[in-house]
Amino acid sequence: MISLSWLWRIVGELPEIRVLLGLMLVACAPGPAPVPARSPEASVMIPTSIMIFPPATQVVPLASPTTAIAPAVSPIPTPAPPPPTLSPMSAPAPRSEALRSLPGADCVPPGRPVQPARLVRILDGDTIDVQIEGRTYRVRYIGIDAPERGQAFYAEATAANRRLLGSGPLRLVRDVSETDRYGRLLRYVFAGDVFVNRALVEGGYAQVMTVPPDVSCAQTFLAAEREARSAGRGLWGLPPPTATPIRIQPTRTPAPTPERGNCHPAYPTVCIPPPPPDLDCGDIPYRNFPVDHRYGDPHRFDGDKDGIGCER
């Protein structure tokens, strides 16, 4: 038998026989072997010329000279977008419409801002100090007038105001004016669900005092006052005050004049303007001054009618 190595040497010397034998080997081959996996780092270029392999070598299918086997690249997953961030919605400022549904409060003008407040001090039945956003303000109740210190029913009216203010969180609503001439906030006052201004009048602890232009609740307060008066509540159940004789030294009392600038003649030794607004003893710097009742006492500084106003 002729060895394959000897035959291969003969074929190597004759190019024509080498080509023919290569074609026969390709035709008789059982089939192409699987292409081994290639490294993704390199692309292999294979020439188009027919290559003759030893008998034990399988023939690999040829590729185009310009075709490169590209490395398999796994797609990079696209990260999912983050969930949208919801911007916080600022709560709308409360309006007075929510308070108009409370008992007796339908007179409060709509569309007014509601101011939350914290009680600091109670001066009397119609004046308080509150804290709003860290700052302290004096508040005068709109449309009512309670007894001042030294006047009859002062203690009862102040106690009633304190009791009503303890009904819940304080909320303040203006009418038309922001403040009076003395810088006090003019407000309708709510404690919880209680309309404090109206409750004081209804209980007989204050009477109606209307000062334009803040008159939205004037008719509501007048109706509450008529009810308290007819029932004899609070102020309306007190006996009428007894007039006390007043001794005035003519040499020490200045002659009364109808007007001294903007000073009311009922207070001859001090300069106190006439109402409005109604003033309390806490709103003026004077104490123990004469009150000339011939001209009345519009601010009711002399509660016991003894001729001395704002007694200590």
C-alpha distance (Angstrom), angle and dihedral (degrees) to the residues before:
residue distance angle dihedral
M1 . . .
I2 3.78 . .
S3 3.75 111.7 .
L4 3.77 118.3 -123.0
S5 3.78 92.5 -127.9
W6 3.84 91.3 58.2
L7 3.81 90.9 47.1
W8 3.80 91.1 49.9
R9 3.78 91.2 54.1
I10 3.83 90.3 52.7
V11 3.79 91.4 48.7
G12 3.78 91.3 49.4
E13 3.84 89.2 60.7
L14 3.87 93.9 52.2
P15 3.86 112.4 56.3
E16 3.82 94.3 -169.0
I17 3.80 93.3 54.4
R18 3.80 89.5 45.4
V19 3.81 92.0 56.6
L20 3.80 93.4 45.3
L21 3.79 92.0 48.7
G22 3.78 90.4 49.1
L23 3.81 91.0 54.0
M24 3.80 90.9 49.6
L25 3.77 91.7 50.6
V26 3.79 90.6 51.6
A27 3.81 91.8 50.1
C28 3.79 93.2 48.2
A29 3.78 96.2 44.8
P30 3.88 113.0 116.8
G31 3.78 92.2 -130.1
P32 3.75 142.5 -59.7
A33 3.72 115.5 -62.0
P34 3.77 117.8 -125.8
V35 3.73 113.6 -84.3
P36 3.77 108.5 -110.5
A37 3.79 116.9 -121.0
R38 3.74 113.1 -90.7
S39 3.72 127.1 -143.6
P40 3.84 112.3 -98.0
E41 3.78 88.7 -135.5
A42 3.84 95.8 70.3
S43 3.80 138.2 43.4
V44 3.86 116.5 -148.6
M45 3.82 123.0 -141.2
I46 3.87 114.1 -155.2
P47 3.83 120.5 -163.9
T48 3.78 120.2 -127.1
S49 3.84 95.8 -126.1
I50 3.82 114.6 108.6
M51 3.77 112.5 -105.0
I52 3.80 121.4 -149.3
F53 3.77 114.9 -143.2
P54 3.75 130.9 -167.9
P55 3.80 113.8 -91.1
A56 3.76 93.7 -97.3
T57 3.78 92.0 53.0
Q58 3.83 121.8 95.2
V59 3.78 118.0 -135.2
V60 3.82 115.6 -118.0
P61 3.83 119.0 -143.8
L62 3.75 111.1 -103.2
A63 3.78 125.4 -118.2
S64 3.76 132.0 -150.1
P65 3.81 113.4 -87.1
T66 3.79 90.3 -120.9
T67 3.81 96.8 43.9
A68 3.77 116.5 99.8
I69 3.76 123.4 -166.1
A70 3.75 101.7 -125.1
P71 3.78 118.9 -145.1
A72 3.77 115.4 -106.8
V73 3.77 108.3 -107.2
S74 3.78 119.6 -162.4
P75 3.78 111.5 -137.4
I76 3.82 114.6 -110.1
P77 3.79 108.8 -122.6
T78 3.78 113.3 -117.6
P79 3.81 110.0 -125.0
A80 3.78 114.4 -117.3
P81 3.80 113.5 -107.6
P82 3.80 114.5 -104.2
P83 3.79 116.2 -101.3
P84 3.79 113.0 -92.1
T85 3.77 115.6 -93.1
L86 3.77 112.1 -124.5
S87 3.76 111.1 -138.2
P88 3.82 110.6 -134.9
M89 3.76 113.8 -107.4
S90 3.76 112.7 -132.7
A91 3.78 110.6 -125.7
P92 3.76 111.1 -109.9
A93 3.78 115.3 -109.6
P94 3.81 109.9 -98.3
R95 3.79 115.3 -107.0
S96 3.77 131.5 -149.8
E97 3.82 92.9 -108.1
A98 3.81 88.9 84.1
L99 3.83 90.6 57.7
R100 3.80 95.8 49.2
S101 3.80 90.4 75.7
L102 3.82 91.7 62.8
P103 3.83 118.5 99.9
G104 3.82 111.4 -75.8
A105 3.81 93.4 -3.6
D106 3.81 101.1 102.7
C107 3.81 88.2 103.0
V108 3.82 92.7 67.2
P109 3.82 107.5 110.2
P110 3.81 113.2 -108.2
G111 3.78 124.5 -121.3
R112 3.79 95.6 36.9
P113 3.83 119.6 133.5
V114 3.79 116.1 -111.2
Q115 3.81 115.3 -132.9
P116 3.82 118.3 -153.7
A117 3.80 110.4 -144.1
R118 3.79 141.2 -179.7
L119 3.80 119.9 -134.0
V120 3.81 114.0 -117.5
R121 3.81 105.3 166.9
I122 3.80 141.3 -8.7
L123 3.79 113.9 -138.0
D124 3.80 99.4 178.6
G125 3.78 140.6 -47.3
D126 3.81 97.0 -50.5
T127 3.82 107.3 23.2
I128 3.78 130.8 67.3
D129 3.79 140.4 162.9
V130 3.81 116.6 -126.2
Q131 3.76 138.3 176.8
I132 3.80 118.6 -125.7
E133 3.82 118.0 -176.9
G134 3.79 91.3 -19.7
R135 3.81 96.3 -48.7
T136 3.82 125.8 104.7
Y137 3.80 120.6 -128.8
R138 3.79 134.7 177.9
V139 3.80 112.7 -125.5
R140 3.81 126.0 -157.6
Y141 3.80 115.0 -162.2
I142 3.80 113.1 -119.0
G143 3.80 119.7 -118.7
I144 3.81 101.8 3.1
D145 3.80 138.8 85.7
A146 3.82 123.7 -157.0
P147 3.83 127.4 -169.3
E148 3.80 116.7 -79.7
R149 3.78 127.5 -131.6
G150 3.79 108.9 -69.0
Q151 3.80 93.5 25.6
A152 3.77 126.6 108.2
F153 3.79 114.5 -85.8
Y154 3.80 92.6 14.8
A155 3.81 94.1 126.6
E156 3.80 92.9 45.9
A157 3.81 93.3 48.8
T158 3.81 92.3 47.8
A159 3.81 91.4 48.4
A160 3.81 90.9 48.9
N161 3.80 90.3 50.7
R162 3.82 90.2 50.8
R163 3.79 91.6 49.2
L164 3.82 93.8 49.2
L165 3.81 92.8 47.1
G166 3.79 88.7 57.5
S167 3.81 91.5 64.0
G168 3.80 94.2 93.4
P169 3.81 146.0 -57.6
L170 3.79 114.6 -18.6
R171 3.81 121.0 -114.1
L172 3.80 124.2 -179.8
V173 3.81 129.2 -157.1
R174 3.79 127.4 -177.0
D175 3.79 127.3 -143.6
V176 3.80 112.1 -155.0
S177 3.80 105.6 -47.1
E178 3.78 121.8 63.7
T179 3.83 96.5 -157.3
D180 3.78 140.0 -4.7
R181 3.78 124.3 -116.4
Y182 3.80 90.4 -83.2
G183 3.80 94.2 56.5
R184 3.80 95.8 -106.5
L185 3.80 116.2 142.6
L186 3.79 111.6 -113.4
R187 3.79 107.8 -142.2
Y188 3.75 148.8 158.8
V189 3.80 103.5 -127.8
F190 3.80 125.8 -145.1
A191 3.80 124.9 -173.2
G192 3.77 108.4 -169.3
D193 3.81 104.1 -49.6
V194 3.83 94.6 -22.6
F195 3.81 120.8 106.7
V196 3.81 95.6 -145.1
N197 3.83 98.0 -166.6
R198 3.79 92.7 55.5
A199 3.82 94.6 39.7
L200 3.82 91.4 56.8
V201 3.81 91.7 52.4
E202 3.80 92.7 43.4
G203 3.81 90.9 52.7
G204 3.79 93.4 49.5
Y205 3.81 93.5 -112.8
A206 3.82 94.0 117.8
Q207 3.77 138.5 19.3
V208 3.78 129.7 -136.0
M209 3.79 118.4 -87.3
T210 3.79 114.3 178.7
V211 3.81 117.6 -160.8
P212 3.83 115.8 174.3
P213 2.95 137.2 -98.9
D214 3.82 91.1 28.4
V215 3.79 96.5 67.9
S216 3.82 105.2 120.7
C217 3.82 93.0 116.5
A218 3.82 98.2 33.3
Q219 3.81 94.7 109.2
T220 3.80 92.1 45.7
F221 3.80 90.9 51.8
L222 3.81 92.7 46.3
A223 3.79 90.8 53.2
A224 3.82 89.9 50.6
E225 3.80 90.8 48.6
R226 3.83 92.3 51.4
E227 3.79 89.1 52.0
A228 3.83 92.6 49.3
R229 3.80 91.9 45.9
S230 3.80 93.7 50.2
A231 3.82 90.4 48.3
G232 3.82 92.3 47.3
R233 3.79 93.3 -125.0
G234 3.79 124.2 168.0
L235 3.79 112.5 -39.2
W236 3.78 91.1 13.9
G237 3.80 92.1 59.5
L238 3.79 95.2 55.9
P239 3.80 120.1 104.6
P240 3.80 114.1 -108.7
P241 3.81 112.4 -89.0
T242 3.79 117.7 -99.5
A243 3.77 113.6 -123.6
T244 3.77 113.2 -119.4
P245 3.82 118.8 -149.4
I246 3.75 111.5 -110.1
R247 3.76 121.9 -146.5
I248 3.76 112.8 -153.7
Q249 3.75 120.6 -173.8
P250 3.79 104.7 -138.0
T251 3.77 92.0 -152.9
R252 3.78 92.9 54.7
T253 3.78 99.7 37.7
P254 3.80 114.4 78.0
A255 3.77 116.5 -127.6
P256 3.80 107.7 -90.8
T257 3.73 116.2 -112.0
P258 3.77 125.8 -164.7
E259 3.78 90.7 -119.9
R260 3.79 139.4 -2.7
G261 3.74 103.8 -161.7
N262 3.79 103.0 -68.7
C263 3.84 93.9 -22.8
H264 3.78 118.6 115.5
P265 3.85 114.1 -123.4
A266 3.81 92.0 -135.5
Y267 3.81 87.5 76.6
P268 3.81 102.4 48.6
T269 3.80 99.9 171.9
V270 3.81 98.2 46.1
C271 3.76 134.0 42.0
I272 3.81 111.1 -116.0
P273 3.80 118.9 157.7
P274 3.80 120.8 -129.7
P275 3.82 120.2 -104.6
P276 2.88 144.7 -58.2
P277 2.88 105.4 105.3
D278 3.76 105.4 43.1
L279 3.81 110.6 -127.4
D280 3.77 130.6 -148.4
C281 3.76 126.9 -151.7
G282 3.80 87.1 -105.5
D283 3.81 89.9 61.2
I284 3.84 96.6 58.7
P285 3.82 131.7 56.7
Y286 3.84 96.0 -135.5
R287 3.82 128.3 101.2
N288 3.81 134.3 -178.6
F289 3.80 95.3 8.8
P290 3.83 125.3 154.6
V291 3.80 119.2 -96.3
D292 3.80 116.2 -155.0
H293 3.79 104.1 -149.9
R294 3.80 91.5 -167.0
Y295 3.78 83.9 81.7
G296 3.79 93.9 37.9
D297 3.78 126.3 -121.3
P298 3.81 104.3 -93.3
H299 3.81 93.8 177.6
R300 3.83 93.3 41.2
F301 3.77 93.8 -129.9
D302 3.82 89.9 151.2
G303 3.79 101.8 61.6
D304 3.80 96.8 166.5
K305 3.83 93.9 44.4
D306 3.81 94.4 -125.5
G307 3.81 93.5 131.3
I308 3.82 95.5 -106.0
G309 3.79 121.0 105.4
C310 3.80 127.7 -146.9
E311 3.78 95.5 2.3
R312 3.78 115.2 -162.8
